[in-house]
Amino acid sequence: MALPVVWNYNDPPLLPLFDNMGNLAQELYGAQFPKSKEGVQRFFSLYYFLLNNLDVPLETLRGRILNGKEPVFTAEQLAEVVATIRSQRGTPFAQRLLRMAGQRGGGPESPTKSPSASPPVGGEEVVVEVEEDPSRSKFWDVFIRKRLYNVTKGLPHAFDGFVPIVFALNSLEQIKILGPLIATFLDSITLGLPILGKVMGTALAKMIALAPIPYAGPVGDIAAYFICLVFIMISATMSVSRKQFGTAFTVGVGAVPVFGDNISDAALLFEKQVERYNFNKDRLVGSVGAVSPHMAEFINYWAPSTESKEGPPVVFDPDLVLLDLFKKVVATQGEDTAMSMIKHPGDMPASAREVVSNPKYKEILGSKKSGGRRRTRRHRRR
């Protein structure tokens, strides 16, 4: 969907993202502000429109933002608003909107660059979104982010100031040029700390066990556990600050007494199994889809998945499967071969009959249909 040339206050163009944000605002503030949904949707729709038209002359742009037939802004107001939005162009949210515009065709006068293109004017950095980082998009990462959203969406806005503090390490990783170096350094720490803790704990436990004190063995094991616990907590906390929620979970469960290592290994193996299952499911859906798109859609909808299902349930329709098979034979073997395989056209599904009811099939279908009926009548008379 291309960006409209004119933004209308009474009919603002909406993206699914803005619709979801409006629904969230209505859920949180609908009782106090009955029209909060419309206000939030209108605000972000206008923000999106201005963000994609920053290069349009101000006077021209002013004539494209209307409330009925009148401009919404004065020239001074629009200049101030455009300056503010231009200063925010390098933020993660603005970059995400610009990428969405590029995927949808962009605006009429300001085509948006892809994420791989050079940085915008002014040296702003193109920030890598969490969902676009493969190391942050595995099963446990996605699972925990979805659960955290349900927990944190009800927090008041007073907590927004703590977000940059909680995810400070992730902000450091987004620094231009130095970000990848910082990320590599942090990877070495967060992944190496649990192993270092186990080594130090094991060494300390053996040293205490050699001491001539009662219950030296159990005391050494307890000391080793607490040393491992400290290193694991440091590693898990750093992973959370980097938005590496999956790593924080798999490392953090290692702190469970006695069974921690087994649970951590099980979590990693389960994540690997999910990845292989998704890969094999996609292969199956692709193979079936080459023959019957309806069957592939049915399998893809009802097969277990880590993603939420959208739209109405897919009901299996054998007639559509037969229709897909017929089309496949026509495409691969030709029309004559496909028609020669139809012994009793009257038994074909209605949808398949519609496909083959065009003039080039009528003669073949008619002869088969009439001949079949005459033979049946003669057989019955005998």
C-alpha positions as CSV (number, residue, x, y, z in Angstrom):
1,M,0.0,0.0,0.0
2,A,1.6,3.2,-1.1
3,L,1.6,6.3,1.1
4,P,-1.3,8.7,0.2
5,V,-0.4,12.1,-1.2
6,V,-2.8,13.9,1.2
7,W,-3.4,13.2,4.9
8,N,-6.9,13.9,6.0
9,Y,-7.7,14.5,9.7
10,N,-11.2,12.8,9.4
11,D,-9.9,9.7,7.5
12,P,-6.2,9.1,8.5
13,P,-4.5,6.2,6.8
14,L,-3.7,3.5,9.3
15,L,-1.1,0.7,9.5
16,P,-1.8,-2.5,11.5
17,L,0.8,-1.3,14.0
18,F,-1.2,1.9,14.6
19,D,-4.4,0.0,14.9
20,N,-2.9,-2.2,17.6
21,M,-1.5,0.8,19.4
22,G,-5.0,2.4,19.4
23,N,-6.5,-0.8,20.8
24,L,-4.0,-0.8,23.6
25,A,-4.7,2.8,24.4
26,Q,-8.4,2.1,24.5
27,E,-7.8,-0.8,26.8
28,L,-5.7,1.3,29.2
29,Y,-7.4,4.7,29.1
30,G,-10.8,4.0,27.5
31,A,-12.7,4.6,30.8
32,Q,-11.1,8.0,31.3
33,F,-10.8,9.0,27.7
34,P,-13.5,7.4,25.5
35,K,-11.8,8.5,22.2
36,S,-8.3,7.6,23.1
37,K,-8.1,4.9,20.4
38,E,-8.9,7.4,17.6
39,G,-6.5,10.0,19.0
40,V,-3.6,7.6,19.2
41,Q,-4.3,6.2,15.7
42,R,-4.5,9.7,14.3
43,F,-1.3,10.9,16.0
44,F,0.8,8.0,14.8
45,S,-0.7,8.1,11.3
46,L,0.3,11.8,11.0
47,Y,3.7,11.1,12.4
48,Y,4.2,8.3,9.8
49,F,3.1,10.6,7.0
50,L,5.4,13.5,8.1
51,L,8.3,11.1,8.6
52,N,8.0,10.0,5.0
53,N,7.6,13.5,3.6
54,L,10.4,15.4,5.3
55,D,12.0,16.4,2.0
56,V,8.8,18.0,0.6
57,P,8.8,21.8,0.8
58,L,6.9,23.1,3.8
59,E,4.3,25.1,1.9
60,T,3.5,22.1,-0.3
61,L,3.4,19.8,2.7
62,R,1.1,22.2,4.6
63,G,-1.4,22.0,1.8
64,R,-1.4,18.2,2.0
65,I,-2.3,17.9,5.7
66,L,-5.9,18.9,5.8
67,N,-8.9,18.9,8.2
68,G,-11.7,18.9,5.6
69,K,-10.4,21.5,3.1
70,E,-8.4,23.6,5.6
71,P,-4.7,23.0,6.5
72,V,-4.2,21.6,10.0
73,F,-1.0,23.6,10.8
74,T,0.1,27.1,10.3
75,A,3.4,27.6,8.5
76,E,5.2,28.2,11.8
77,Q,3.7,25.2,13.5
78,L,4.5,22.9,10.7
79,A,8.1,24.1,10.6
80,E,8.5,23.4,14.3
81,V,6.9,19.9,14.0
82,V,9.0,18.9,10.9
83,A,12.2,20.0,12.7
84,T,11.2,17.9,15.7
85,I,10.5,14.8,13.6
86,R,13.7,15.3,11.6
87,S,15.7,15.2,14.8
88,Q,14.0,11.9,15.7
89,R,14.7,10.3,12.3
90,G,17.6,8.2,13.7
91,T,15.6,6.6,16.6
92,P,14.8,2.9,16.5
93,F,11.0,3.6,16.2
94,A,11.4,6.0,13.3
95,Q,13.8,3.6,11.5
96,R,11.3,0.8,11.9
97,L,8.5,3.0,10.4
98,L,10.8,3.9,7.5
99,R,11.5,0.3,6.8
100,M,7.8,-0.4,6.8
101,A,7.3,2.3,4.3
102,G,10.1,0.8,2.1
103,Q,8.3,-2.6,2.3
104,R,5.0,-1.0,1.3
105,G,6.3,1.0,-1.6
106,G,7.3,4.2,0.2
107,G,5.9,7.7,-0.2
108,P,5.2,9.4,-3.5
109,E,8.1,11.8,-3.2
110,S,10.5,10.3,-0.6
111,P,11.4,6.7,-1.3
112,T,12.8,5.0,1.7
113,K,16.1,3.2,1.7
114,S,16.4,-0.4,2.8
115,P,18.1,-1.3,6.1
116,S,21.2,-2.3,4.2
117,A,21.5,1.1,2.5
118,S,23.9,3.8,3.7
119,P,23.0,5.8,6.9
120,P,20.6,8.8,6.6
121,V,21.9,12.3,6.2
122,G,23.5,13.6,9.3
123,G,25.2,10.4,10.3
124,E,22.3,8.8,12.2
125,E,22.8,5.2,12.8
126,V,20.5,2.5,11.5
127,V,19.7,0.5,14.7
128,V,19.3,-3.2,14.4
129,E,15.9,-4.2,15.9
130,V,15.8,-7.1,18.3
131,E,13.6,-9.2,16.0
132,E,16.1,-8.8,13.2
133,D,19.0,-10.2,15.2
134,P,19.3,-14.0,14.8
135,S,20.9,-14.4,18.2
136,R,17.9,-12.7,19.8
137,S,15.2,-14.5,17.8
138,K,15.4,-18.1,18.9
139,F,12.6,-19.9,20.6
140,W,13.3,-18.9,24.2
141,D,13.9,-15.2,23.2
142,V,10.6,-15.0,21.4
143,F,8.7,-16.9,24.1
144,I,10.0,-14.7,26.9
145,R,9.5,-11.4,25.0
146,K,5.8,-12.4,24.5
147,R,5.3,-13.2,28.1
148,L,7.1,-10.1,29.3
149,Y,4.9,-7.9,27.1
150,N,1.8,-9.3,28.8
151,V,3.4,-8.5,32.2
152,T,4.8,-5.0,31.4
153,K,2.0,-3.6,29.2
154,G,0.1,-2.6,32.3
155,L,2.9,-0.7,34.0
156,P,2.4,3.0,34.3
157,H,4.4,5.5,32.3
158,A,6.4,6.4,35.4
159,F,8.5,3.3,34.8
160,D,9.5,4.4,31.2
161,G,12.5,6.2,32.6
162,F,14.0,2.9,33.9
163,V,14.0,1.3,30.4
164,P,17.3,2.9,29.2
165,I,18.9,1.9,32.5
166,V,17.7,-1.7,32.4
167,F,18.8,-2.2,28.8
168,A,22.0,0.0,29.0
169,L,24.2,-2.7,27.5
170,N,22.0,-3.1,24.5
171,S,22.3,0.7,23.9
172,L,26.0,0.3,24.0
173,E,25.9,-2.4,21.3
174,Q,24.1,0.0,19.0
175,I,27.0,2.5,19.0
176,K,28.3,3.1,15.5
177,I,31.6,1.3,14.7
178,L,32.3,0.4,18.4
179,G,29.0,-1.5,18.8
180,P,30.1,-4.8,17.2
181,L,33.3,-4.7,19.2
182,I,31.4,-4.1,22.4
183,A,29.0,-6.9,21.6
184,T,31.8,-9.4,20.9
185,F,33.4,-8.4,24.3
186,L,30.1,-8.9,26.1
187,D,29.6,-12.2,24.4
188,S,32.9,-13.5,25.8
189,I,31.9,-12.4,29.3
190,T,28.3,-13.6,29.5
191,L,29.1,-16.9,27.9
192,G,32.3,-17.5,29.8
193,L,31.3,-16.5,33.3
194,P,29.1,-19.6,34.0
195,I,32.0,-21.9,33.0
196,L,34.5,-19.9,35.0
197,G,32.2,-20.1,38.0
198,K,31.9,-23.9,37.7
199,V,35.7,-24.3,37.5
200,M,36.4,-22.1,40.5
201,G,33.6,-23.7,42.5
202,T,34.9,-27.2,41.7
203,A,38.5,-26.2,42.7
204,L,37.3,-24.6,45.9
205,A,35.1,-27.7,46.8
206,K,38.2,-30.0,46.4
207,M,40.3,-27.7,48.5
208,I,37.8,-27.6,51.3
209,A,37.3,-31.3,51.2
210,L,41.0,-31.8,52.0
211,A,40.7,-29.6,55.1
212,P,40.7,-31.5,58.4
213,I,37.3,-30.3,59.5
214,P,34.0,-32.1,60.0
215,Y,31.6,-32.3,57.1
216,A,34.3,-30.8,54.8
217,G,32.7,-32.4,51.7
218,P,29.2,-30.9,52.1
219,V,30.6,-27.6,53.1
220,G,32.8,-27.5,49.9
221,D,29.8,-28.4,47.8
222,I,27.8,-25.5,49.3
223,A,30.6,-23.1,48.8
224,A,31.0,-24.2,45.2
225,Y,27.3,-23.7,44.6
226,F,27.3,-20.2,45.9
227,I,30.3,-19.3,43.8
228,C,28.6,-20.6,40.7
229,L,25.4,-18.8,41.7
230,V,27.2,-15.4,41.8
231,F,28.8,-15.9,38.3
232,I,25.5,-17.2,36.9
233,M,23.5,-14.2,38.3
234,I,26.1,-11.8,36.8
235,S,25.9,-13.4,33.4
236,A,22.1,-13.6,33.4
237,T,21.8,-9.9,34.5
238,M,24.1,-8.8,31.7
239,S,22.2,-10.9,29.2
240,V,18.9,-9.3,30.2
241,S,20.5,-5.8,29.9
242,R,21.5,-6.9,26.3
243,K,18.0,-8.1,25.6
244,Q,19.4,-11.6,25.2
245,F,16.5,-13.1,27.1
246,G,16.9,-16.6,25.8
247,T,20.6,-16.7,27.0
248,A,19.6,-15.2,30.3
249,F,17.0,-18.0,30.8
250,T,19.1,-21.0,29.8
251,V,22.0,-19.7,31.9
252,G,19.8,-18.7,34.8
253,V,18.1,-22.0,35.2
254,G,21.6,-23.4,36.0
255,A,21.3,-21.8,39.4
256,V,18.6,-24.3,40.4
257,P,20.2,-26.5,43.2
258,V,21.2,-30.0,42.2
259,F,19.3,-30.1,38.9
260,G,20.4,-26.8,37.4
261,D,22.8,-28.2,34.8
262,N,20.3,-30.8,33.7
263,I,17.5,-28.2,33.3
264,S,19.8,-25.9,31.4
265,D,20.9,-28.7,29.0
266,A,17.2,-29.7,28.5
267,A,16.3,-26.1,27.7
268,L,19.0,-25.8,25.1
269,L,18.1,-29.2,23.5
270,F,14.4,-28.2,23.4
271,E,15.3,-25.0,21.6
272,K,17.3,-26.9,19.1
273,Q,14.5,-29.4,18.6
274,V,12.1,-26.5,17.9
275,E,14.4,-25.1,15.3
276,R,14.7,-28.4,13.5
277,Y,10.9,-29.0,13.7
278,N,10.2,-25.6,12.2
279,F,12.8,-26.3,9.4
280,N,11.3,-29.7,8.6
281,K,7.7,-28.3,8.8
282,D,8.6,-25.6,6.3
283,R,10.1,-28.2,4.0
284,L,6.9,-30.3,4.2
285,V,4.6,-27.3,3.6
286,G,6.8,-26.3,0.7
287,S,6.7,-29.8,-0.9
288,V,3.0,-30.2,-0.4
289,G,2.3,-26.7,-1.6
290,A,4.0,-27.4,-5.0
291,V,1.2,-30.0,-5.6
292,S,-1.8,-28.7,-3.5
293,P,-1.7,-25.2,-2.1
294,H,-4.9,-25.9,-0.1
295,M,-3.4,-28.9,1.6
296,A,-0.2,-26.9,2.4
297,E,-2.3,-24.1,3.9
298,F,-4.3,-26.6,6.0
299,I,-1.1,-28.3,7.3
300,N,0.6,-25.0,8.0
301,Y,-2.4,-23.7,10.0
302,W,-3.0,-26.8,12.2
303,A,0.6,-27.9,12.7
304,P,2.0,-26.8,16.1
305,S,3.8,-23.5,15.8
306,T,5.6,-20.9,17.9
307,E,3.7,-18.1,16.1
308,S,0.1,-17.1,16.8
309,K,-2.4,-18.2,14.2
310,E,-4.2,-15.4,12.3
311,G,-7.4,-15.4,10.4
312,P,-10.2,-18.0,10.5
313,P,-9.4,-21.7,10.9
314,V,-8.6,-23.5,7.6
315,V,-11.1,-26.2,7.0
316,F,-10.0,-29.2,4.9
317,D,-11.8,-29.3,1.6
318,P,-11.2,-32.5,-0.5
319,D,-12.7,-30.8,-3.6
320,L,-10.0,-28.1,-3.4
321,V,-7.4,-30.7,-3.2
322,L,-8.7,-32.5,-6.3
323,L,-8.8,-29.1,-8.0
324,D,-5.2,-28.4,-7.1
325,L,-4.2,-31.9,-8.4
326,F,-6.0,-31.3,-11.7
327,K,-4.3,-27.9,-12.2
328,K,-0.9,-29.6,-11.4
329,V,-1.5,-32.2,-14.1
330,V,-2.6,-29.6,-16.6
331,A,0.6,-27.6,-15.9
332,T,3.0,-30.5,-16.0
333,Q,1.4,-33.0,-18.5
334,G,-0.8,-30.9,-20.6
335,E,-4.5,-30.4,-21.0
336,D,-5.1,-33.6,-23.1
337,T,-3.4,-35.8,-20.6
338,A,-5.4,-34.2,-17.7
339,M,-8.7,-34.6,-19.5
340,S,-7.9,-38.2,-20.5
341,M,-7.6,-39.0,-16.7
342,I,-11.2,-37.9,-16.1
343,K,-13.4,-41.0,-16.5
344,H,-16.7,-39.6,-15.1
345,P,-16.7,-35.7,-15.3
346,G,-20.1,-35.6,-13.5
347,D,-18.3,-36.9,-10.4
348,M,-15.9,-34.0,-10.4
349,P,-16.1,-31.4,-7.6
350,A,-18.1,-28.3,-8.6
351,S,-15.0,-26.1,-8.3
352,A,-13.1,-28.4,-10.7
353,R,-15.9,-28.4,-13.1
354,E,-15.9,-24.6,-13.2
355,V,-12.2,-24.7,-14.2
356,V,-12.7,-27.1,-17.0
357,S,-16.0,-25.7,-18.2
358,N,-14.4,-23.2,-20.6
359,P,-14.9,-23.8,-24.4
360,K,-11.7,-25.7,-25.0
361,Y,-12.8,-28.4,-22.5
362,K,-16.5,-28.6,-23.4
363,E,-16.2,-31.0,-26.3
364,I,-14.1,-33.6,-24.4
365,L,-16.2,-33.3,-21.3
366,G,-19.4,-33.6,-23.3
367,S,-18.4,-36.7,-25.2
368,K,-17.2,-38.4,-22.0
369,K,-20.3,-37.4,-20.0
370,S,-22.8,-38.5,-22.6
371,G,-21.0,-41.7,-23.5
372,G,-20.7,-42.7,-19.9
373,R,-24.4,-42.2,-19.4
374,R,-25.5,-44.2,-22.5
375,R,-23.3,-47.1,-21.5
376,T,-24.8,-47.0,-18.0
377,R,-28.4,-47.0,-19.4
378,R,-27.7,-49.9,-21.7
379,H,-26.1,-51.9,-19.0
380,R,-29.2,-51.3,-16.8
381,R,-31.6,-52.4,-19.6
382,R,-29.7,-55.6,-20.1
